[in-house]
Amino acid sequence: MITRAVTESILRNLNVFPAANIIGPRQVGKTTLAKYLQTRLDKPSIYLDLQDEQDLNKLASPGLFLREHSEKCVVIDEIQRLPPLYSQLRSLIDERRDPARFILLGSASPSIIKGVSESLAGRVFFTELMPFSLLEAEGLASWQVHWVRGGFPNVLAMPDEDLVAEWFDSFTRTFVERDLRELGYNLTPSLFSRLLRMLAHLHGQLLNISSLANALDSRSATVNQYIDLLEGGFLVNRLMPWYANLGKRLVKTPKIYIRDSGLLHHLLRIRNYDALLGNPAVGASWEGYVIEQIMRVTHRKWEYYFYRTQHGAESDLVLVSPSGELYCIEIKFSSAPVLSRGFYQSIADLQPTHKYVIVPVGDSYPKEGGVRVINLHDFLSTVS
């Protein structure tokens, strides 16, 4: 299910930009979206899949082939398999700067494809397509199932937990052993897999690269590079600390989260909702799930931080809206949340416009200090 808002936004931008680059992890519907966009364009189009050897061979001389189709919109799927193509596209666009010349699909962020940002700067707009959010999954799964399994469409549709586990095993193996190698990264798969599983156990905690490197018997530079690749592959997210100088001794280390909750639970060997409720990681899992859902509905156009001082003031999430409004948010997996002194101290420090406690379900109601308790679904509806 691709939302209408995403589709219309891409079509609107294609009326101006020569190229669209739709990025996101595998199996989220990028190809489906691109083929639907072809039916909505006001010009003919062709589709090339670079996993298909025949299509890949067509681009052996890309300038020659693409100039023959300059009147069409050319959709190029799995473009990360051919990074040099980006510089060729720049030349073609500069020769003829028509709108909607190219739709590019990729399973890697431009940050880990060498030279992409420089090649197409000002010529392309990026759209990040991720697994179904909670709001997008309505009608497909309950919030409990969505939380446990995550938002990948294939996973949500699977009939049993064994198939889910096999799917995630294949997904991570493909990312490590094929996708990153195709991008030219020489990795140690066993180290990469151990790091990913270790990050799952550190989900929601401060990221200490030196400690991770020691635990993995590796170098800090290697661990840092691998985390960059995981972030560029849309698997993890680093939440940065609030940076403003408030005269406080602020924590300056980012927190690490596995973005898709289903992948997190697979790495932690949590197979269903009952097992999750009995696991010590349930609170951290809920925190990361809430943060990811908020990022999804705000389309990552807001600013996202956490706030923590060395004297105990803490807010799980600090949001800055495009208009500059500040939100302080506490995330609790509880129907009757008890707020800490540290959260109230963060409110006193930051003086936010909005103060919320996000819980799984239940009616919204006020607490002392202007704080409002609200369930996740209702909060997402207010900021989307």
BELDA-V24810 format. One record per residue. N is the residue number from 1. RES is the residue in one letter. OMEGA is omega in whole degrees, 0 to 359 (999 if undefined). Layout:
n->[N	N]
res->[RES	RES]
omega->[OMEGA	OMEGA]
This chain:
n->[1	2	3	4	5	6	7	8	9	10	11	12	13	14	15	16	17	18	19	20	21	22	23	24	25	26	27	28	29	30	31	32	33	34	35	36	37	38	39	40	41	42	43	44	45	46	47	48	49	50	51	52	53	54	55	56	57	58	59	60	61	62	63	64	65	66	67	68	69	70	71	72	73	74	75	76	77	78	79	80	81	82	83	84	85	86	87	88	89	90	91	92	93	94	95	96	97	98	99	100	101	102	103	104	105	106	107	108	109	110	111	112	113	114	115	116	117	118	119	120	121	122	123	124	125	126	127	128	129	130	131	132	133	134	135	136	137	138	139	140	141	142	143	144	145	146	147	148	149	150	151	152	153	154	155	156	157	158	159	160	161	162	163	164	165	166	167	168	169	170	171	172	173	174	175	176	177	178	179	180	181	182	183	184	185	186	187	188	189	190	191	192	193	194	195	196	197	198	199	200	201	202	203	204	205	206	207	208	209	210	211	212	213	214	215	216	217	218	219	220	221	222	223	224	225	226	227	228	229	230	231	232	233	234	235	236	237	238	239	240	241	242	243	244	245	246	247	248	249	250	251	252	253	254	255	256	257	258	259	260	261	262	263	264	265	266	267	268	269	270	271	272	273	274	275	276	277	278	279	280	281	282	283	284	285	286	287	288	289	290	291	292	293	294	295	296	297	298	299	300	301	302	303	304	305	306	307	308	309	310	311	312	313	314	315	316	317	318	319	320	321	322	323	324	325	326	327	328	329	330	331	332	333	334	335	336	337	338	339	340	341	342	343	344	345	346	347	348	349	350	351	352	353	354	355	356	357	358	359	360	361	362	363	364	365	366	367	368	369	370	371	372	373	374	375	376	377	378	379	380	381	382	383	384]
res->[M	I	T	R	A	V	T	E	S	I	L	R	N	L	N	V	F	P	A	A	N	I	I	G	P	R	Q	V	G	K	T	T	L	A	K	Y	L	Q	T	R	L	D	K	P	S	I	Y	L	D	L	Q	D	E	Q	D	L	N	K	L	A	S	P	G	L	F	L	R	E	H	S	E	K	C	V	V	I	D	E	I	Q	R	L	P	P	L	Y	S	Q	L	R	S	L	I	D	E	R	R	D	P	A	R	F	I	L	L	G	S	A	S	P	S	I	I	K	G	V	S	E	S	L	A	G	R	V	F	F	T	E	L	M	P	F	S	L	L	E	A	E	G	L	A	S	W	Q	V	H	W	V	R	G	G	F	P	N	V	L	A	M	P	D	E	D	L	V	A	E	W	F	D	S	F	T	R	T	F	V	E	R	D	L	R	E	L	G	Y	N	L	T	P	S	L	F	S	R	L	L	R	M	L	A	H	L	H	G	Q	L	L	N	I	S	S	L	A	N	A	L	D	S	R	S	A	T	V	N	Q	Y	I	D	L	L	E	G	G	F	L	V	N	R	L	M	P	W	Y	A	N	L	G	K	R	L	V	K	T	P	K	I	Y	I	R	D	S	G	L	L	H	H	L	L	R	I	R	N	Y	D	A	L	L	G	N	P	A	V	G	A	S	W	E	G	Y	V	I	E	Q	I	M	R	V	T	H	R	K	W	E	Y	Y	F	Y	R	T	Q	H	G	A	E	S	D	L	V	L	V	S	P	S	G	E	L	Y	C	I	E	I	K	F	S	S	A	P	V	L	S	R	G	F	Y	Q	S	I	A	D	L	Q	P	T	H	K	Y	V	I	V	P	V	G	D	S	Y	P	K	E	G	G	V	R	V	I	N	L	H	D	F	L	S	T	V	S]
omega->[176	184	179	182	179	181	183	178	179	180	179	180	179	173	184	187	174	186	171	176	180	186	179	181	177	169	178	175	181	181	178	179	182	181	174	179	178	181	183	182	179	180	177	182	173	184	177	177	186	168	177	185	180	178	178	180	178	182	174	171	191	181	181	183	186	176	177	183	185	178	185	167	181	177	181	182	181	185	179	177	183	184	180	182	182	181	176	179	178	180	181	179	180	175	185	189	177	174	171	176	185	166	185	180	181	180	179	178	176	182	181	172	190	173	185	184	180	186	189	180	179	183	186	170	184	173	179	178	184	175	182	170	178	181	180	183	179	183	178	184	173	179	179	179	180	179	184	187	185	191	179	185	181	182	180	184	186	187	182	187	179	179	177	180	179	181	181	175	180	182	182	179	179	180	184	191	180	188	184	177	178	178	176	180	180	188	169	187	182	177	180	180	177	179	181	179	178	178	176	179	177	182	180	181	176	184	179	185	182	179	177	180	178	181	181	183	182	179	180	181	179	179	180	179	181	178	174	181	177	178	178	176	175	181	179	178	173	177	186	178	175	192	189	179	181	184	181	173	187	169	186	181	179	171	184	179	166	191	181	184	178	176	177	184	175	180	179	180	174	192	182	187	180	179	179	181	181	183	179	182	187	181	178	178	179	179	181	179	180	181	180	180	178	177	182	185	176	175	178	178	175	172	188	181	161	182	177	174	178	177	170	174	185	170	184	183	173	180	172	181	178	179	176	178	184	178	169	187	170	183	185	172	185	175	178	187	174	185	183	174	180	178	178	178	178	177	178	181	191	181	185	174	184	181	185	164	183	181	184	186	176	179	176	178	183	169	183	177	179	179	178	174	184	178	188	183	181	179	180	179	181	185	183	999]
